[in-house]
Amino acid sequence: MAKINIITLGCSKNLVDSENIATQINKQNIEFTFDEFNFDADTVIINTCGFINDAKEESVNTILEFAEAKIKGKIKNLYVMGCLSERYKDELKKDIEEVDQFFGVNDLQEIVEQLKIDYKKELLGERVISTPKHYAYLKISEGCDRTCAFCAIPMIRGKHVSVPLELLLNQAKNLAQKGVKELILIAQDLTYYGLDIYKKQKLAELIEKLSEVKGIEIIRLHYAYPANFPDDILKIIKKKKNVAKYLDIPFQHISNKVLAKMKRRHDKELTLKLIKKIRIEVPDIAIRTTLLVGHPGETKKDFEELKEFVKEMRFDRLGVFTYSEEENTFGGNNYKDIISKETKQARADEIMEIQQQISLEINKSKIGKEFKIIIDKETKKHFVGRTEFDSPDVDNEVLINKNIKLQIGEIYCVKITSAEEFDLYGEII
Ligand code: SF4
């Protein structure tokens, strides 16, 4: 029996694409794995990321490692798909001859056919998941209609295309029947959902309908663009018990000058008003944001303004990227990337130091309180879970002593006993 290994690099949107391929393979009873360390499969598919320099480098290095394995005869076929492949297909073809075929981001059918598998369109509502079986990502749309100066995504993934609501509901029902309790909604921009196919924003309606799917106990929202934010989702987050009080909104910056250079459609005033509104409507919500430092035009003064913003807003979760000049983006074509790599990194580190302290203070305030925790995994010493305020892989974990046997995927009531910057410790009550 042929063995196929699918390796996913980059974001959760790529992960869903890999899972869709696995679903087609699975229907043919062909053995497959999702294992970046498995060099023994007959066929390896690498799903690459092409977003920024670091991600591109990681993707190229992974392809080279498996090209080497092919030269040594450990694997027979090597295929590369995803964002890097979409963006640099011609260059990669020339440089890495060991790869049998490169595919773009929308070539699911072609990849499946290359594997000599009958492509079944009707499987689009189903999904084999690579995450622990109690949570899954639900990609509600593809592409992006925004024009942020630094971002290569619209060039790679194309314009925004929403997945029809009925199809998403079917997917959610299928996933719930297989034991998924937590649905993590992802898209380049969740707030745009519906505008293309229904001519109006339909995120609130989608969340409400998903919240009624039997078996779904947590719905989590990632990546909401701040401008034209659909206020109606706040009422649903507040009202529905199974919608996590959690929102991921990448603000990128706060200086009006930098935001304008980034070609974002929000300014400082809108940003502050939005954060205030969210916190008034849903008082105990956890807000996660992402910032971008070292963008062309960011002066020391702009950076100081950003630091003040981080200190004042006290986000529950925060991540920082450093600017990476990307060819053919508006920024790449029109701006000079003059801030040094060292300065960009120093700025990112400074922001993370501030956030570390904020996170520690927020976490310490949870000591003695009780939370519902979903258990993701167990290590030698602990069961590892998350509160509704934490997303897998990117946020805090709650570590629980193994004196009582817990079930992975079950939800327990846990009292927090101690806290670190990015982790909590608790005991079952
Ligand atoms: S909204 Fe996000 S994905 Fe879309 S262009 Fe801006 S940064 Fe890129």
Residues whose N, C-alpha, C, O or C-beta is under 5 A from the ligand:
A	BS01	SF4	C144 R146 T147 C148 C151 I153 Q188 D189
